[in-house]
Amino acid sequence: MTFTDEPVKVLTIAGSDSGGAVGLQADLRTFAALGAHGLCGVTVVTAQNSWGVTAVHALPSPFLAAQLDAVFSDYAAVGDGIGAVKTGFLARVELIEQVAAKLSEYNARNIVVDPVLVNYQGVPMFPPEVVVAYGEKLLPLATAVSPNRHELLLLTGQKPQAELTLAQAETAVFRLHTLGPRTVLAKGLRDGATMVDLFYDGHEMTQLRFPWLPTDNRKGSGDTLSAALAVFLARGMGEKTAVLHAHQFTQTALAHAANWQIGHGAGPLAHWLAAPKEQGMA
């Protein structure tokens, strides 16, 4: 891709982070670094920094619907339309239902569901009905769902646990796939000193292995991975190829930011330094 090419359009439906590390801020930086035009529907506004979240304000469901109507009625009707949609922090049943309804109404394609269900300690943040709404409303629409190990267990009716073997994770991935998503990308598993992501397309289970990077600057890494996946899907890549490209982009963005000290706590990723060289951005 060059700077003269018209960018693909990718929509994120997510929460806003005043610290700029996670949520739609991470998504939009990922889109820009990969040469995509980012669109957004804001679900919640948070007060947070590198230490944590101090307040959350969910936007009314009708206002989210108005945002999505505005975006789809214009950008989806021009050129190649909206190439992919990524969902992030939804938080409430009514927001999940609204998102699912609008994605169905506008026949959205390449939907990547990043199910934000736990906090940074892996503790569930929402009542069980939120998990149920994901399973019933969003997962059947998903091209890919990208839970971490805690969310993987929640979505398959199990309690999050500190340790999860690869065999247990693979069983949960199979179970999650039966809920309707075309593919599953389970993130952040451990095999000794090695990190493992599992990708399952309904036929083959692929292990993506990479060394653990000792850094606190990994806020937004899950958002970045799913946002990058959405961009590569929008460009017409197959799911497995898109996952491999998204994985490489995320690991590079992590490595470039490993020694940063942006705030007092956990820092963000270096998205712009991870852009592929063929885009003229690195």
C-alpha positions in Angstrom: 0.0 0.0 0.0 1.2 3.5 -0.8 0.0 6.9 0.4 -1.8 7.5 -2.9 -4.1 4.4 -2.4 -7.6 5.0 -1.1 -7.7 3.5 2.4 -10.1 0.8 3.5 -12.7 2.0 6.0 -12.8 0.2 9.4 -15.3 0.9 12.2 -14.6 0.5 15.9 -17.5 0.4 18.4 -15.8 0.8 21.7 -15.2 2.9 24.9 -13.1 6.0 25.2 -9.9 6.0 27.4 -8.9 9.4 28.8 -5.4 7.9 29.2 -5.2 7.2 25.5 -3.9 3.6 25.8 -6.9 1.3 25.3 -10.3 1.2 23.7 -11.1 3.3 20.7 -7.9 5.3 21.1 -5.8 2.2 20.6 -8.1 1.1 17.8 -7.9 4.3 15.9 -4.1 4.5 16.2 -3.9 0.9 14.9 -6.1 1.8 12.0 -4.0 4.9 11.1 -0.7 3.0 11.5 -1.9 0.4 9.0 -3.2 2.9 6.5 -6.9 2.5 7.2 -9.5 5.2 7.7 -11.0 4.8 11.2 -14.6 5.3 12.0 -16.1 5.0 15.5 -19.2 4.5 17.6 -18.6 5.5 21.3 -20.2 3.2 23.8 -18.8 4.5 27.1 -16.6 7.3 28.3 -14.1 6.5 31.0 -12.0 8.5 33.4 -8.7 6.5 33.6 -5.0 6.8 33.5 -2.0 4.4 33.6 -3.0 3.2 37.1 -6.6 2.3 36.4 -10.2 3.4 35.9 -11.9 5.9 38.3 -15.2 6.4 36.6 -17.3 5.0 33.7 -20.3 6.7 32.0 -22.2 4.5 29.5 -23.9 6.4 26.7 -27.6 5.8 26.1 -28.4 3.1 23.6 -30.4 5.4 21.3 -27.4 7.7 21.0 -25.1 4.8 20.1 -27.7 3.8 17.5 -27.6 7.4 16.1 -23.8 7.2 15.7 -24.0 3.9 13.9 -26.8 5.1 11.6 -24.8 8.2 10.8 -21.7 6.2 9.9 -23.3 3.3 8.0 -25.7 5.6 6.0 -22.8 7.5 4.5 -19.5 5.5 4.5 -21.1 2.1 3.8 -22.7 3.4 0.6 -19.5 4.8 -1.0 -16.8 2.9 -2.8 -16.0 -0.5 -1.2 -18.1 0.4 1.9 -17.0 -0.3 5.4 -14.5 -3.2 5.1 -14.7 -4.4 8.7 -16.1 -3.7 12.2 -14.5 -4.3 15.5 -16.4 -4.2 18.8 -14.8 -3.5 22.1 -16.1 -2.3 25.5 -19.9 -2.6 25.4 -20.6 -3.1 29.1 -24.4 -3.3 29.1 -27.0 -5.7 27.6 -28.9 -2.9 25.8 -25.7 -1.7 24.1 -24.8 -5.2 23.0 -28.3 -5.7 21.6 -28.2 -2.3 19.9 -24.8 -3.1 18.3 -26.0 -6.5 17.1 -29.2 -5.1 15.7 -27.4 -2.4 13.7 -24.7 -4.8 12.4 -27.5 -7.0 11.1 -29.5 -4.1 9.7 -26.6 -2.9 7.6 -25.2 -6.3 6.7 -21.9 -5.5 8.2 -19.0 -7.7 7.1 -15.7 -8.9 8.7 -17.0 -8.4 12.3 -14.3 -8.8 15.0 -15.7 -9.2 18.5 -13.2 -8.4 21.2 -15.3 -9.4 24.3 -14.2 -7.0 27.1 -15.5 -8.8 30.1 -12.8 -8.7 32.8 -10.5 -6.1 34.3 -6.7 -6.1 34.3 -6.7 -8.6 37.2 -8.9 -11.0 35.3 -12.0 -10.3 37.5 -15.4 -10.2 35.8 -16.7 -6.7 35.6 -20.4 -7.3 34.6 -23.3 -9.5 35.6 -23.9 -12.8 33.9 -26.6 -11.5 31.6 -23.9 -9.4 29.7 -22.0 -12.7 29.0 -25.3 -14.3 27.8 -26.0 -11.3 25.5 -22.6 -11.8 23.9 -23.3 -15.4 23.2 -26.8 -15.0 21.9 -26.5 -11.7 20.0 -23.0 -11.0 18.9 -21.0 -14.2 18.5 -23.3 -15.6 15.8 -22.5 -12.5 13.7 -18.7 -12.6 14.3 -16.1 -13.4 11.7 -13.7 -13.7 14.6 -13.9 -13.5 18.4 -10.8 -12.7 20.4 -11.1 -13.4 24.1 -8.3 -13.6 26.6 -8.0 -16.7 28.7 -10.4 -15.3 31.4 -13.0 -14.2 28.8 -12.7 -17.6 27.0 -13.8 -19.4 30.2 -16.6 -16.9 30.9 -18.0 -17.2 27.4 -18.1 -21.0 27.7 -19.8 -21.0 31.1 -16.8 -21.5 33.3 -15.2 -19.5 36.1 -12.0 -17.6 35.3 -8.9 -19.3 36.9 -5.3 -18.3 37.4 -3.8 -21.2 35.5 -5.2 -22.7 32.3 -3.4 -25.5 30.4 -3.3 -25.5 26.6 -5.4 -28.6 26.6 -8.1 -26.9 28.7 -7.9 -23.8 26.5 -8.3 -25.8 23.3 -11.4 -27.5 24.7 -12.8 -24.1 25.6 -12.0 -22.8 22.1 -13.9 -25.7 20.5 -16.8 -25.0 22.8 -16.8 -21.3 22.0 -16.8 -22.0 18.3 -20.1 -23.8 18.6 -21.7 -20.5 19.7 -21.5 -19.2 16.2 -18.3 -17.2 15.4 -16.5 -18.3 12.2 -13.1 -18.3 13.9 -11.7 -18.0 17.5 -8.5 -16.3 18.5 -7.8 -17.0 22.2 -5.1 -14.6 23.5 -2.5 -14.6 26.3 -2.1 -18.3 27.2 1.1 -19.6 28.8 3.2 -22.6 28.1 6.1 -22.4 30.5 8.1 -19.2 29.6 6.4 -19.0 26.2 3.2 -17.1 25.4 0.7 -18.8 23.1 -2.3 -17.6 21.2 -4.7 -20.2 19.8 -6.4 -19.7 16.4 -9.2 -22.0 15.4 -11.1 -21.8 12.1 -13.5 -24.7 12.6 -11.0 -27.1 11.0 -7.5 -26.5 12.2 -6.1 -25.3 15.6 -3.0 -23.2 15.1 -0.6 -22.2 18.0 1.0 -18.8 17.7 4.1 -18.9 20.0 6.2 -16.0 21.1 8.5 -15.1 24.0 7.2 -13.2 27.0 8.3 -9.6 26.8 9.1 -8.2 30.3 7.4 -4.9 30.1 4.5 -3.1 31.8 3.8 -1.2 28.6 1.1 -3.6 27.2 -2.1 -1.6 27.8 -4.2 -1.9 24.8 -2.4 -4.9 23.3 -5.6 -6.9 23.0 -7.4 -4.0 21.4 -4.4 -3.5 19.0 -4.5 -7.2 18.0 -8.2 -7.2 17.3 -8.1 -3.8 15.5 -5.2 -4.9 13.3 -7.1 -8.1 12.5 -10.1 -6.0 11.4 -7.8 -4.0 9.1 -6.3 -7.0 7.4 -9.7 -8.6 7.0 -10.9 -5.4 5.4 -8.1 -5.7 2.9 -9.4 -9.0 1.8 -7.0 -11.4 3.6 -8.2 -14.8 4.7 -8.8 -15.2 8.5 -5.6 -17.1 9.2 -3.3 -14.8 7.1 -5.0 -11.8 8.7 -4.3 -13.2 12.2 -0.7 -13.8 11.4 -0.2 -10.2 10.1 -2.1 -8.7 13.1 0.0 -10.8 15.5 3.3 -9.6 14.0 2.1 -6.0 14.1 1.1 -6.2 17.8 4.3 -7.8 18.9 6.4 -5.2 17.0 4.3 -2.4 18.6 4.9 -4.0 22.1 8.6 -4.3 21.5 9.1 -0.7 20.4 7.4 0.7 23.5 8.9 -1.7 26.1 11.1 0.9 27.8 8.8 3.9 27.6 7.6 5.7 30.8 4.5 7.6 29.7 2.8 7.7 33.1 3.3 6.3 36.6 1.8 2.9 35.6 1.3 0.7 32.6 2.0 2.3 29.3 0.6 2.1 25.7 2.0 0.5 22.5 4.1 2.2 19.8 1.6 1.7 16.9 3.2 4.1 14.5 6.6 2.5 14.9 5.2 -0.9 14.0 3.7 0.0 10.6 4.9 -2.3 7.8 7.7 -0.8 5.8 5.9 -1.2 2.5 3.4 1.5 3.6 6.2 4.0 3.8 5.5 4.5 7.5 8.4 2.7 9.2 
